[in-house]
Amino acid sequence: MRRLLNPRAIVGLVLGAIVLSLLLSLSDLRQVALAFQRFPPVLIPVLLGFIAAREAIRVIEWHYLLHALRFSPLWRHSLLALLGGDASQILPAGIYFQNYLLQQAEGTSFATSLAATLGMQLLEGAIALLVVGIVGVPGWSWARPAIVVVLAGYVAFLVLVSRRPVVEWLQRHSPEQRAAKWIADRLSDFLEGIEGLMVPGVILRAGLLTAAYMAFTVAAFYVVVQAYGLPNIGPLQAAAIYCFVLALIIIIPLPSDLGLSEGGGVGIFLAYGVPLSQGLTIMLISRFASLLFTELLAGVAMLVFRREALHLTKHERPSDEPLPEPSSA
């Protein structure tokens, strides 16, 4: 059991699962290959540039929120942890792998840093819902009332769980059993983290950063849309389509969004008059491009900061000493 819980085993298992999930996601190679054949190669660097810009801003926001929680991680640790989590999003709950990596690198509390991860997701969902509500979807008269209800639920949930009496009640009623008490204590740490982020200035700055990296993601999605010749889908419509899919994934907590994003994307594409086959092709290309380029960026970061990446599989925090030079013997 100790061997299975060893950081080296955990990181290796997650990396192997990412590779396997990518292979399974690309199982219908013929359909994906046919779609890629029509994609202009000149746009591939553009897509990579937009996704790289998105990841850069996400790292900045993640680092900022950790500071708001009174953590002071090194930039390179924030970078490796965030990119590792984003690369793991293909796995069920893989995004929370970044909290484990940060704990390995800095010794930060997993439960407390989890508040920053959830905060970024909630901000994404809120902004996505606002975009869909503002732009609108043809024929979906129910969309705006539903968005108002969901956003009200967002606010009520955050106000409720971030109140100090909730944390104090949890601490008073902590069970005596060791395992149950440990879970209650971690939940208390998480709620304290949420409370620490519920500051207007923090929410405003994080919201602006979230809107910025979402804009780059929408830009990448719009590039794919235009590559397949959909002149009736402009930047605003592309933003509404992407944001609807994003909100759907965040609101419906399935173990994996594979299938949900494609189905939701095809559904809203149909509302805009895009044929099913074209909508599915665009969703497939957009998803796979984002996954593959994120994996690439995470791999590059691990190569650049290989010393820190190696130490993520060990218990101790890495020192600032350089890697030893290879022996010439």
C-alpha positions in Angstrom: 0.0 0.0 0.0 2.8 2.4 0.8 4.3 1.8 -2.6 1.0 2.6 -4.3 0.7 5.8 -2.3 4.2 6.9 -3.1 4.3 10.2 -5.0 6.4 8.6 -7.8 3.8 5.9 -8.3 0.9 8.4 -8.2 2.5 10.7 -10.7 3.4 7.8 -13.0 -0.1 6.4 -12.8 -1.7 9.7 -13.7 0.7 10.3 -16.7 0.0 6.8 -17.9 -3.8 7.4 -17.6 -3.5 10.6 -19.6 -1.8 8.8 -22.4 -4.4 6.0 -22.3 -7.3 8.5 -22.3 -5.8 10.4 -25.3 -5.6 7.1 -27.2 -9.2 6.2 -26.3 -10.4 9.7 -27.2 -8.7 9.3 -30.6 -10.1 5.8 -31.1 -12.2 6.9 -34.1 -9.1 7.8 -35.9 -10.7 7.8 -39.4 -13.3 10.4 -38.5 -10.7 12.6 -36.8 -8.2 12.1 -39.6 -10.8 13.1 -42.2 -11.6 16.2 -40.2 -8.0 17.2 -39.8 -7.3 16.8 -43.6 -9.6 19.7 -44.2 -7.9 21.9 -41.6 -5.5 24.5 -43.0 -2.0 23.8 -41.6 -1.2 27.5 -41.6 -3.7 27.9 -38.7 -2.0 25.4 -36.4 0.5 27.9 -35.1 -2.3 30.3 -34.5 -4.2 27.8 -32.5 -1.1 26.9 -30.5 -0.4 30.6 -29.8 -4.0 31.3 -28.5 -3.8 28.2 -26.3 -0.4 29.1 -25.0 -1.7 32.6 -24.1 -4.7 31.1 -22.3 -2.4 28.9 -20.2 -0.1 31.8 -19.4 -3.0 33.8 -18.0 -4.4 30.8 -16.1 -1.0 30.4 -14.4 -1.1 34.1 -13.4 -4.6 33.8 -12.0 -3.8 30.5 -10.2 -0.7 32.1 -8.6 -2.7 35.2 -7.6 -5.4 33.2 -5.9 -2.9 31.1 -4.0 -1.4 34.4 -2.7 -4.9 35.5 -1.7 -5.0 32.3 0.3 -1.7 33.3 2.0 0.4 30.8 0.1 3.6 32.0 -1.5 4.6 29.4 -4.1 7.5 29.8 -6.5 6.3 30.8 -10.0 7.8 27.7 -11.5 5.8 25.5 -9.1 2.6 27.3 -9.9 3.4 26.8 -13.6 4.1 23.1 -13.3 1.1 22.5 -11.0 -1.4 24.4 -13.2 -0.2 22.9 -16.5 -0.1 19.4 -14.9 -3.7 19.9 -13.8 -4.9 21.2 -17.2 -3.1 18.3 -19.0 -5.0 15.9 -16.7 -8.4 17.4 -17.4 -9.0 14.5 -19.9 -9.2 12.3 -16.8 -12.2 12.3 -14.3 -11.6 15.1 -11.9 -8.1 15.4 -13.4 -8.0 19.2 -12.9 -7.6 18.6 -9.1 -4.3 16.9 -9.9 -2.7 20.4 -9.8 -3.5 20.7 -6.1 -1.7 17.4 -5.4 1.3 18.6 -7.5 1.4 21.9 -5.6 1.3 20.0 -2.3 4.3 17.9 -3.4 6.2 21.0 -4.6 5.4 23.4 -1.8 3.8 21.4 1.0 0.6 23.5 0.7 -2.7 22.2 2.1 -4.5 20.3 -0.7 -7.9 21.2 0.8 -7.1 24.9 1.1 -5.6 25.2 -2.4 -8.7 23.4 -3.7 -10.6 26.6 -3.0 -8.5 28.4 -5.7 -9.2 25.6 -8.2 -12.9 25.7 -7.6 -12.9 29.5 -7.6 -11.5 29.5 -11.1 -14.1 27.0 -12.3 -17.0 29.0 -10.7 -15.8 32.2 -12.3 -15.6 30.4 -15.7 -19.1 29.1 -15.3 -20.5 32.5 -14.2 -18.8 34.4 -17.1 -19.9 31.7 -19.6 -23.5 32.0 -18.4 -23.4 35.8 -18.7 -22.1 35.6 -22.3 -24.8 33.2 -23.4 -27.4 35.3 -21.7 -26.2 38.5 -23.4 -25.6 37.1 -26.9 -28.7 34.8 -26.8 -29.4 31.7 -28.8 -32.0 31.6 -31.6 -35.2 29.8 -30.6 -34.1 29.2 -27.0 -36.5 31.4 -25.2 -35.9 29.4 -22.0 -32.2 30.1 -21.9 -32.1 33.6 -20.2 -34.6 32.7 -17.4 -32.6 29.5 -16.7 -29.4 31.4 -16.6 -30.8 33.9 -14.0 -31.9 30.9 -11.8 -28.5 29.2 -12.1 -26.5 32.4 -11.4 -28.8 33.0 -8.3 -27.9 29.5 -7.1 -24.2 30.3 -7.6 -24.5 33.4 -5.4 -26.6 31.6 -2.7 -24.2 28.7 -2.6 -21.1 30.8 -2.2 -22.7 33.1 0.4 -23.8 30.1 2.4 -20.5 28.1 2.4 -18.3 31.1 3.0 -19.9 32.2 6.2 -17.8 31.8 9.3 -20.6 30.2 11.4 -20.7 27.3 8.9 -17.0 26.6 9.4 -17.3 26.9 13.2 -20.4 24.6 13.3 -18.4 22.0 11.3 -15.5 22.3 13.8 -17.8 21.9 16.8 -19.5 18.8 15.3 -16.4 17.1 14.1 -16.8 13.3 14.6 -14.6 11.4 16.9 -13.6 8.6 14.5 -10.2 9.2 13.0 -11.1 9.0 9.3 -14.3 11.0 9.6 -12.6 13.6 11.7 -9.8 13.9 9.1 -12.5 14.4 6.3 -14.3 17.0 8.4 -11.1 18.9 9.1 -10.2 19.0 5.4 -13.7 20.2 4.6 -13.3 22.9 7.2 -9.9 24.0 5.6 -11.6 24.1 2.2 -14.5 26.3 3.4 -12.0 28.6 5.1 -10.3 28.9 1.7 -13.5 29.8 0.0 -14.1 32.4 2.7 -10.7 33.9 2.1 -11.4 34.3 -1.6 -14.8 36.0 -1.0 -13.3 39.4 -1.1 -14.6 41.9 -3.7 -11.2 43.0 -4.8 -10.0 39.4 -5.2 -13.2 38.4 -7.1 -12.9 41.4 -9.4 -9.2 40.8 -10.3 -9.7 37.0 -10.7 -12.8 37.7 -12.8 -10.9 39.9 -15.2 -8.1 37.3 -15.6 -10.7 34.6 -16.2 -12.4 36.7 -18.8 -9.0 37.3 -20.5 -8.0 33.7 -20.8 -11.6 32.7 -21.9 -11.3 35.3 -24.7 -8.2 33.5 -26.0 -10.0 30.2 -25.8 -12.9 31.6 -27.7 -10.5 33.1 -30.3 -9.0 29.6 -30.8 -12.5 28.1 -31.2 -13.4 30.9 -33.7 -10.3 30.0 -35.8 -11.6 26.4 -36.0 -15.1 27.6 -36.9 -13.8 29.8 -39.7 -11.5 27.1 -41.0 -14.6 25.0 -41.9 -16.3 27.8 -43.7 -19.2 29.0 -41.5 -19.5 32.7 -42.4 -22.8 33.0 -40.5 -21.1 32.3 -37.2 -19.3 35.5 -36.1 -17.2 36.1 -33.0 -20.2 36.7 -30.8 -22.0 33.6 -31.9 -18.8 31.5 -31.5 -18.4 33.0 -28.0 -22.0 31.9 -27.1 -21.5 28.4 -28.5 -18.2 27.9 -26.6 -19.5 29.4 -23.4 -22.7 27.3 -23.5 -20.6 24.1 -23.8 -18.3 25.3 -21.0 -21.2 26.1 -18.6 -22.8 22.7 -19.4 -19.6 20.9 -18.4 -19.2 22.9 -15.2 -22.8 22.6 -14.1 -23.2 18.9 -14.9 -20.4 17.2 -12.9 -20.0 14.1 -14.9 -16.8 12.0 -14.3 -15.6 13.0 -17.8 -17.0 15.6 -20.2 -16.2 13.4 -23.2 -19.5 13.2 -25.2 -21.2 16.0 -23.1 -19.2 18.7 -24.8 -19.7 17.3 -28.3 -23.4 16.7 -27.7 -23.9 20.2 -26.2 -21.9 21.8 -29.0 -23.8 20.0 -31.7 -27.1 21.0 -30.1 -26.3 24.8 -30.0 -24.7 24.7 -33.5 -28.1 23.3 -34.7 -29.8 26.3 -33.1 -27.6 28.5 -35.2 -28.5 26.6 -38.4 -25.2 24.7 -38.6 -25.6 21.1 -39.9 -25.0 18.3 -37.5 -21.9 16.9 -39.3 -20.2 20.3 -39.5 -20.9 21.0 -35.8 -19.6 17.7 -34.7 -16.4 18.1 -36.8 -15.7 21.5 -35.3 -16.3 20.3 -31.8 -14.0 17.3 -32.3 -11.2 19.4 -33.8 -11.5 22.1 -31.2 -11.4 19.6 -28.3 -8.5 17.5 -29.7 -6.5 20.6 -30.6 -6.9 22.0 -27.1 -6.0 18.7 -25.4 -3.0 18.0 -27.6 -1.6 21.5 -27.4 -2.1 21.6 -23.6 -0.3 18.3 -23.2 2.5 19.7 -25.4 2.9 22.8 -23.2 2.9 20.8 -20.1 5.6 18.5 -21.5 7.7 21.5 -22.5 7.4 23.0 -19.0 8.5 19.7 -17.5 11.6 19.6 -19.7 12.5 23.3 -18.9 12.0 22.8 -15.2 13.1 19.1 -15.2 14.6 19.4 -11.7 11.3 20.5 -10.1 9.4 17.9 -12.2 11.6 15.1 -10.9 11.2 16.3 -7.3 7.4 16.2 -7.7 7.7 12.4 -7.4 9.5 12.7 -4.1 8.5 13.8 -0.6 10.9 16.6 0.0 10.6 20.1 -1.5 13.3 20.7 -4.2 16.2 22.8 -3.3 17.7 25.6 -5.4 20.8 23.6 -6.2 21.4 22.8 -9.9 21.2 19.3 -11.2 24.5 17.5 -11.1 26.5 17.5 -14.3 26.7 14.0 -16.0 29.9 12.1 -15.4 32.3 12.2 -18.3 33.6 8.7 -17.4 
